[in-house]
């Protein structure tokens, strides 16, 4: 039987000048204003996309590599996506909005209150993409950055703390009884809340110390009414975090049956170890469609990408230098990377994306970058170039392997949304893969509907 799949959209370059250098900038949208996102969010909702995730990093990165990050706007500037969310809620009715939050940058009490406010404002359509990047540490204190796993430990402590604040109003604490209207129209006996049922919450942890209770309303459905937690870390520690804590895990992995099943099994093992229901953790595999109108056009694009010129390789090196906060443009294209080039703060996932299955010690940089330049066909699972029908085949096949959904990865612009979805959505609907109606109860209810 065809299995329905969830669709997410990932605005991969954050709330910034994403799309810089592309022709669609000529549409004259201003990335600092809401219209671009509002129009795109409406189109996503119309298409049946469950959630829009907005990438973020609070920092422009280390002082030595700032120019690499801003030169082509690969790594900034970026505005705070939490503050964009209300514009998108106001323009839609069902779409989940999920900005990225880094626990290093937000105190648990402040975070719990802001996120609760957004969850109430949106009628339960809010979520946060919880990340553990430590490259921004210097903006928040003079303590040295945490190591990779320690940053996950901190994120877990942060989330536990935030949840304890969200749960600091016991059942019955919110009364909201206006009382009775007596003779003469005077109101008597009303009571809004019972302060005796608010828990003090005293948190003294390794990374945070704060007291409650939270000065914000509790959620009507208890824990099921809390903002949805999304996580993207692909390391062993990242998958363990997802299984224990997340409603949605964003997965970047080759889309072979074995790797998809392995990835899901690791997340599920961690969920099981934490006593969670496996169907409460949805895994969305990232796909970056390059849609073309015919298989022949796809073959032409793929063939042309096999021999990238040096200019193309330098452009990729610039983008990678921004992502890895490591200056690849200063290296010799024909030599392997120097040992110890990447600091501990650099994402394992990003390094793996560059290196792939190559031997880091012996492979020239040209070959690594050439690997990123090379396009492949979706039809044989070597890349992302294909027709809408071929993408629908992939999404359907993922469902046959037990998968929950896919994450469409790209800029957010009406042009990119329509280019990606105009043909794909009708095919998915005809095959019964894509939702045709919304659940009642916000983002978590939509995620749990299938
Ligand atoms: C789909 C996806 C989305 C991501 N979004 C962000 C993001 O918005 N901000 C960020 O700092 N890192 C983001 N990351 C990177 C990981 O969260 C980051 O590498 C993490 O801190 C450590 O990951 P690791 O467990 O893979 O080593 C994303 C990764 C993936 C695969």
Boltz pocket constraint, residues with backbone or C-beta under 6 A from the ligand:
constraints:
  - pocket:
      binder: B
      contacts: [[A, 10], [A, 54], [A, 55], [A, 56], [A, 57], [A, 100], [A, 129], [A, 130], [A, 131], [A, 132], [A, 133], [A, 134], [A, 148], [A, 232], [A, 233], [A, 234], [A, 235], [A, 236], [A, 237], [A, 238], [A, 239], [A, 250], [A, 251], [A, 252], [A, 286], [A, 346], [A, 347], [A, 348], [A, 349], [A, 350]]
      max_distance: 6.0
